[in-house]
Structures are given as C-alpha cells and as structure tokens.
Amino acid sequence: MTCIVGLVRDGHVYLGGDSASINDDRSITIVKNPKVFRKGEFVMGYTSSWRMGQLIQYHFTPPERALQQDVMEYMVTNFIDGIRRLFKEGGWAKIESNQEQGGSFLVGYQGRLFTIHADYQVAETANPYDAVGCGSNSALGALFALTRAPHFSDTATQDILQLALDASCNHNSGVAPPYLFVSTVEEN
C-alpha cells in the first residue's frame, strides 16, 4: 500500500501521498482518508497500516522539545518515545522476540525530513528528499532525477512531488491517484 514522498525546499518540508489501499486479496480501493496531514509544526505521511496512521493523525500529541535540544536528539528520544506509547495504548505495537515493531512514515519538522522505520529507527538522508511505501523505489528515482534537472529551481514543489508519485504509480500497482499534498509552510 502506498507511496509517500517528501522534499525539503527553501527551509520547508513538503509531502505528497497517494490514495490506494490494498486489501489482503491484493485488490485495490481508492479511499478518501488522507495519508498525509499536518499536525501543528509537523507534517506526516504514513504507510503500513490505516490504524497506525489514524492513531498518529487523531490521537498523537507531539511532546514538547526543550529550547536547546537538538532536533535529531528530540526525534530519537521524546518523539519516538511518544509514538511507542501511542502504539502500545492503541493496540498497534507488535512485540516479537522482545523487539517492538511499528510501521513506516515520514515526518517533516523544523525544515528537516525524517523517516521513521518499523523498528523506530529515525533516519535523515543526505538528500533533500525521501519516500516510503511499496512505490518508494520508483519515486526515489524520479526525485533523484528531478532535483538534479537544470529546471529544478523553476519547477513548483507540488509538481515535483506529483511527478514522483506519477512515476511510482506507473511502476507499482499499489499506488494510485488522487494525490494529496501538505507542507510546513504556514497557512493563512
């Protein structure tokens, strides 16, 4: 299920997500539920499970960050501790061989893009973009090419994200439009 793409540009984080839901029998349903959303200072986009994403979107309150606390330190400690508690309380945490498992999602915060993996690892790539979901490889290839193209600085951010999602959709049966977009840019 899914392709979520993220791009850091001009100090803001932009996310785009598709609308496909894959059932156990591999059939596809187009849903209204957004997989990308804004939550205060954060933008988030998820794959893995609707329940996981709904817990984050509707039940998670990001913990406060201390004034001088490093952003990565905050994400790895306070933020992940809050997510782990949320998943346990919401019945989503999976514990096997004494190891907790969650799901994968992107988080934009403080002009930075983080990938949260199923083992609660927090990653921040050296690239200004990332993607998660079954269609991520095609999207990553498109983002690589698009961010290096001569016309990149003149191309609207949403157009770049849409092209990456289109590439993912074209090469993966688990990705489908319509696409939704969110960003950390202040809304008026």
N, C-alpha and C positions, 0 to 999 in steps of 0.2 A: 504494500500500500504506500503510495505517496512519493512525492518529491517536494522537498522544502529547500529553497535556495536563499542564500544570504550574501549581501555585498556591503562592504564598508566604503563609504564615499563622502568626502568633504566633512568628516567628523560625525557622520550619522550612519546608522545601520538600517538597511532595507531588507525586508524578507518578502518572499513570494511563495505561495503554496497552491497545489492543485486541489481538485475536488473528488478524486477517486477513492472508493472504498472497495477493497477486495474481500469477498466472502470466503469461507472455508472451501467451497467448491470451485474457487478461482473465478467466480462471476464478479462483474464489476457493477457498482452502483454509484451514481453521481449524487453527492449529498450537499446539503446547504450548510452543514456545520463547518465553520471556518477552522482550518488547521494552523493559521497564522493569526496572531492577535497582539494587541498592545495591552500592557499591564503596568500602569504608572510609567516609570522611567524605562521599562523593559519592553522589548518586542520578542515574541517567542513563536516558534513554529515546530510542530511535532509530527512524528511518525510512530510506528509501533502499535499504538492502541488508542482507540477513541476514548476509552475510560481514562487512560493515563493523561491524555491531553485535556480532557474535561476537568479532571482534578486540578491540573495546573491552572487552567483558564478561570475556573469558577470558585476554587477553594483555596488556592495558594496565595499567601501574602508574603512577598519577598521580605526577608529580615532586613533590618537596618544595617547600614555599613558605617563603621566608625569613620570619623572625619579623615584620619590619616591612614586608614587601612588600604593597602594595595588592592587594586581591583581583582587581580588574579587570586590573591590570598582570600579575598571575600568570596569569590565564586567557588573556590575549592573547599572552603570551610563553611561559613554561615549559609550561603545559598544552597549548597548540596546537602548540608545537614537538614535544612528546612524541607527540601524536596524528599529526602529519605523519610522524614517523619510523616509528610503528607502521604506518600505512597503506602506506608505501613498502616496509617489510620484509615486510608481509603480502600484498603484491601487490594492494592495493586502490587506491592512488593513481593518478589519471588525470592525465597531463600533456599539455596541448594548447596550442599557441601559447605555450609557455613559462609556462603558468599551471597550477598544481596544482588539482585538484578532489577533494573527498572526498564527504561526504554530510551530511545534516542530523540534529541531535539536540539534546535538551535536557539541561542539566546543572544540578543543584542542589548548591550548595556554600556554606558559611558563611552560610546563611539567605538566599541570593540565587539567582535563577533566570536562567540564561544560555541563549541559543540559539546553537548553532554552525551556521553555514550552510555550504553546499557549497564556498564559496571560502575557508573557515576564518575568516570574519568572526565575531567574538564580539559578540552583541547582548544587552543587558539592557533590557527595555522599562520604561516608566514605570508600567505596570500591574503588579499583583501576580500576573499570570498570563501564560501564553503557550501556544502549541500548534504542532506541526509535523506534516507528513504531508498526504496528499491530502484528509483530512477536517478540516483545521485551521480553515478559514473558519467552518464551522458551529459548531465547538467554541468558537472565539473569540467569536462572537456570544452563545452561551449563557453563557460565562464572564463576559462584559461584563454581561449582564442579572443573572446570579446574584449576582455580587459587589456589585451595587448594590441588590439587593432588600432590603426592610425586615427580613426574617427571616434575612439572611445570617449574622449573628453567632450565631444559634441553630442553624444548619444544620451538620451534620457535614461535615468536609472531604471525606471519601470520597464522600458523597452528591453534593456539588457536582461533583466530578470525574466521577462516574458520569453525572450529568445532561448534562454537556458531551459525554461520549463517546456517550451515547444520541442527542443532537441530531446529532452527527457521523454516527453510524450511520444515522439516519433520512434523512439528506440525501446520503449518499455510499455507493456500492456497494462501495468499497474498505475499509470499516470494519465490523468485526463483533465481537460479544462471543464468549467471555467476556473480561472486563476484569481486568487485574492492577494492583495499586497498591503503591507503595513510598514511603517518606519518610525524611527525615534525622533523624527522632525516634529517639533511642537505643532499641534493642531490648533487653529484659531476658532 
